[in-house]
């Protein structure tokens, strides 16, 4: 017997998709927001697809198999905030989300005895434009302390 987890994982996404299709809410935003919305939508789609795992009979492995894409989705969305967001408080929070979610992914892998994967670039290493944005946020944060 195979347990279908899709109804448990996707209800919010399904309701949201239905609301967009019905025209109740709009994904259009403003032209300035379009790149952010595109990246955020891609991150959500990737996350929801990756969370749809076939049960293995090992609750711990299944939990990690669903939680790692969930955490990676948070990282991807936080990186989009760093690329396009302007609110300094939210940008600092996005940086914290990236760090903590990466740490939790490592902890989950290690708990299952999986090898630690090579490090990914930090958000300030994404591009020269993003590096400038993150550095200015870091300088602002340092100035505030």
N, C-alpha and C positions, 0 to 999 in steps of 0.2 A: 504494500500500500504506500503510495507516494502522497505526501502532504503538500497541498498547493498553498504556498505562502503568499501568492500574489494578492489575494483579497486583504491580507493583513498588512502588507507593505505599501500598497499603492492607493489606499482610499483617498488620502488628501490630494495626491496628484491627479487621480481620476476626477474628483470633484472640481479641482482647479481647471483641468483640461475641458471639462464639460462647460464650466462657467465661461471660459474663453470662447469656446465654440458657439455657445448660445449668445454671445455678445453681452453678457452680464458684466464682465470685466474686460479690460483691454490690456494687451501686452504692448501696445504701441508706444506708450510713454511719449517722450519728446525725442527729437532727433539727437539731442545731446546724450540721451539715455540709451539709445539703441545699441551701442557696442556693449554696454554693461548688461543690458537685458539679454543680448545674444549669448554672452559668456555665461551668465547666470543660468539661462535655459539649458545650455549645453552641459553645464556642470550638474544640474538637476537630472537631466535625462540620463547622463552617464552614471550618476549615483544610483538612481532608481533601477536601472537595468542591472547594474552590478550587484545590487542588494537582493535581486531575485535569484536566490541560490537553491539548488536542489539539495534537500536534506540528506545528510550522510549517515545519520544515526549517532553522530557524535555532537551532542548539544554544544560543547565548548567550541569545537571547530566551526560549527554552523553559526554560532553567535559571532565569532571573529570574522567569518566570511561575510557576514552582513554588516558588521560594525566598521570594518576597515573602509569599505566604499563610502559609508555614511560619513566617517571622519574625513576622508579624502574630498568628499563633496563640500564639506565645510571649509576645507583648506582652499579649494578652487574658488568658492564663492568669496572668501575673505581676500584672495588675491585679486579678484575682480574689483572689490571695494578699494583695494590699494591703488589699482590702476585708474579708477574713475571717480572715486569718492573724494569729497572735499572737507568733510567734517573731521577735524583733527581727533576728536574723542573717538569717533567710530573707526578711524584709520588705526589708532593705537589698539583698539579692541580687536580689529582684524589681524593685526600683527600678533597679538596674544593668542588668538584663535589658531593661527597657523602653527605657532610654537607648541601649544598644548596638545593640539590634535595630532601633530607629528609625534610627540612624545608618547601619547596614548597608543598610536598605531604600533610603535616600537615595543611598548610594554605588552600589547596583546600578542604580537608575533613571538616575543621572547617567552611569554607564558605558555605558548603551545610548543615551544622548542624549535620554532622556525628561525632561520638565520636572519640577522638584521640586514636590511637592504641598504645599498649605498645611499648616502645623503643626496637629497635633491637640493637645487640652488635655493638659497633663502629668497624671500620676496624682493629684497633689494638687489638681487642678482638677475632679475628677470630680463631687464633691458636697461639701457642707459636712461631712458625716460623714467621708467619705474624706479631706478636707483636714485635719481634726483628727487622724486617724490618721497621715497622712504627716508632718504637722508635728511630732507627738510623736516619731515615729521619727527625723526630722531633728534635733530638739532632743537626743534621746538620743545620736545619732551624734556631734553636735557636742560634747556633754558628754564623750564617750568619748575625743575627740582632745585 
